[in-house]
Amino acid sequence: FLEAAPDYIVAVVRAGLVRFANRTRTMPLEEAIGLDWLGSVPPEQRPALREALACVLETGVAREYQVESDGANGVRRTYHGRIGPLHQTDEHGVGAIVGAVIVAQDITDQRRMQQELDAAQRLASVGTLAAGVAHEINNPLASVIANLSLAIEEVSDLAAKGVSCDELLAELADVKDGAERIRGARVLVVEDGPTLTHGGMAYGAGIVLARTHGAAEIVD
């Protein structure tokens, strides 16, 4: 039945040599017996796993680990495993830890889906942030433009009555034009790397915010 299990199940002796395996990734099953259980693990990740096994053998307390290794097709896969003590009782009823059982699960697809979900959640947070900032900017901006329009109308009435207001009208018109052009400005966005609203995404909150405000050109 163990051969049909979806996870990798390996039993090792205290020296870390394979005593049983329900499946292998890189070689025929019979060739794996007697080999180091870390043979298919990248060298730089082996010391931590050896330490975990030694701790289990010494304390009898199970340990969890995560490791990345190349699959049969050369694609890097991620595995989550658990190392538990293997007990044996002698004829006198005395128990001892004679090895360990390792159960490893391929979580590559789960990890990728989680990363995609996290990215989608970050993007949703960016949208919420951008909408809030846009609201805080557009409301007072609309008020400024409305008051400028009213001021221009009143000054125009004075000018119609013969009051010299040409310079003031020009200044008010210039201020109003500047306010209205904010939504179509050329925006420089500076982002210094992954953040809560940027990690794992092609762009961050600054880009989303500039687009929300209808920037005519974005320089990233």
N, C-alpha and C positions, 0 to 999 in steps of 0.2 A: 504493500500500500504506500510505503514511503516513496517509492519510485514515481508514483503518480502525483505526489504533492507538488503544488506550484512553486514552493520555495525551495531554496537550496539547503539541504540538511547534511551536516558533516559531523562526524564524531572523531575526536583526536585523542591520542594518548598525551601524557604530561609533556612529552618532548615536542608536541605540536605536529606530530606525524599523523597522516590520515589513516584512520582505522575503518571508517565506513563513509560512504557518500551516496546520496540518492541520485545525483546527476553531476555533471561537470560542464564547463563552458568551452574549454580549449583542448581537451584530449579525451580519448576513450576512458570510460569509467574505470576499467580494470587497471589502467596505467596510473591512476591517481592514488591508489592504495599504497601507503608507505611513504608518500612524498610530503614535503612541508605544506601545510594548509595555506600558507601565504604565497605559494609559488606563482599564482596568477595575479597577485596584488602588486601594484607599482612599488618599487623599492623604497621610495620616499615615504610611503604610508605604512610600511611594515613595522617600524619601531613602536608606534602607538598601539597597534593591534597585538604585538607581542607583549607589551606591558599590560594590556587589558586581559589577555589570557593568563598571564602570571598572577594578576590580582585575583581572578576568579579561582584559580587553583589554590591560592593561599588562603583566601577568605571564605570561599564557598558562596559568595554573593554574585549573582548574575550581573553582567555589564552589557550595555548597548553601544553600538558603534555605527559609523557611516563611512563608506569608502567609495571611491570612484575607480573604475577599472575598465579597460577596453574589452568589448564583447567579441564574439566570434567573428563578426563582420568588421571589426576595427573601430566601431563607434563607441565612444565613451559612455558608460552606463553608471548609474548611481545605485548603491545597495545599502539598505539599512539592515543591520544584523543584531543578534543577541547571543551572547556567550553564556552558557549555564554550566554548572559543575556536573560531572558524571560520577556518581557514587557507586561503590561496590563494597559488599559486606563479606568478610571472610568466614570461615567455618566456626569461628569463635564469636560471631556476631559483632565484630568490630568493623565499623564502617570507615572508608577512606575515599578521598577524591582521587580517582585514577585517570581522569582526563576531563574532557569538556565536550559539550554538544553545541554546535554553532548553527543557527538558523538565519539565513540571509534572504531578504526579499528585494527584488528589483523594483525600485521606486522611481525610475527615470521618468516614466510617463506621468505619474502622479505629481512629481516635482515640476515638470514642465507645465502641467495644467494649473498648478498652484501659482506658478510665476505669472502665467497669463491672467489668472484671476486677480492677482495682486496688482498687475499693471492696469487692468480694467478699473479696479477700485481707486487706484491713484489718479487715473484719468478722470473718473467721476468726481473725485475730490477737487481736482484742478478746475473742472467745470463749475462746481459750486463756489469755489473761491473766486473765479473770474466773474461769475454772475454777481456775487456780493460786491466786489470791488467796482464793477461797472455801474452798479446801482448807486454806490456812494459817490462816484465821480459824475455820472450823468445828471443826477438830480440837481446838485448845485450849479452845474454847467448850464443846464436848461434855464435855471433861474437867472443866471448872469446874462444869458443871451436875451431872455424876455425883457429884463430891465434895461438892457442896452437898446433894444428895439423901441421901448417906451420913451427912453431919453432922447433918442434920435427924432422920434415923432414930435416931442415937445419942443426940441430945439428948432426943428423945421418950422413949427408954427410961429416961433419967435422970429425966425428969418423971414417968413412971409409977411410979418408985420413991420419989416424994415430994420430989425435988429441984426447987426453984423455977427453972424455965427458960423461963418464958413470954416474957420480954423477948428472950432470946437466940433462941428459936424464931421470934419475929416478925421479928427482924433477918435471920436466915438465910432465912426464907421470902421476905422482901422482896428480898434479893440474888438469889435463884434466879429470882424472877418477872422481875426486871430483865434477867437474862441470857437468859431464854427469849424475852423480848419484843424482843431485838435483831433477830431475823429478820423481825419484823413492824413495824419502826420506820418512822416518817415520815422520809424521807431528803431532805435538801437537796443537790442536785448542782450544782456550779458548774463550767462549762466555758467557757474563754476564747477559743475559736475553733478553726480547723483545726489538727489535730496528726496525728501518725503514725496514731493510731487514731480520728481524727474527720473529717479532711478528706474531702469528697465524700459524707459520710453524714449522715443526719438527726439522729443522736445519737452520743455518744462512749462511751468506756470506762466513765465514771462511771455512766451510765444502765444499761449492760449489767450492771455489777457490782451495782448496787442491785437489779435484777430477779433476778439470780442468787441473791441472798440473800433473795428473797421479800419485799422491802419492801412494806408495805401501801399507802404513798402516796409518790410521787416528785414533788418540787418542783424543776423545772429553771429 
